Amino acid sequence: MKPQIFLLLWCIFNAAILSSAEKKVPEIPGMVYVPAGEFIMGSDEGFLYEGPKRRVWLEGYYVDKYEVTTQQYKRFIDATGHTAPHHWKNNTYPKGRDDFPVVRVSYYDAQLYAKWAGKRLPTEAEWEKAARGRDGRRYPWGEIWNDNYSNIAFWLSIGWPKKVGSYIEGMSPYGCHDMSGNVKELTDSSFVPYPGCLYRSDKFGSKYIV
């Protein structure tokens, strides 16, 4: 089977073929490996469109350990001539923001970055398994919310990003950071109902991306 790789904006690419048991996987700098197998996807406790909860099987893949930073995205801008985020000045980000996650990029921008990096965006299922592990936990770190484990702005949803990896305790079971807070992250999946979902919405379809 072929493990795959993705970045945390995020993206994926094909790697070396592994044994079926996946006893030993090569290390890839800046990435962690999510082994093949089932995991629990969805929730029966949140919004109606989040269910029903079910088991999903995925091949093994690699995922970026951190969100894509402004410094990484700047390399893409410089190499390709792609338009920089509109809040950047003179095609560069504000001073002192090297290790902050890149923001205000579109789905189209994210796809082009991923292709340039030799990767791709993850599916919703791949992102969710990397974030929650196999046991369907509520948060990357477990079942109980902790304000100190994630960069979340509760008051009017107004807040500011922090450097990637600022919340060690909030790491996912596979070693991914900032998967419950900091900034929004894009997948390559359309917003469609899960199998067996009875909820209906005019937003379902190919127009919206998870």
Disulfide bonds with the S-S distance in Angstrom:
none
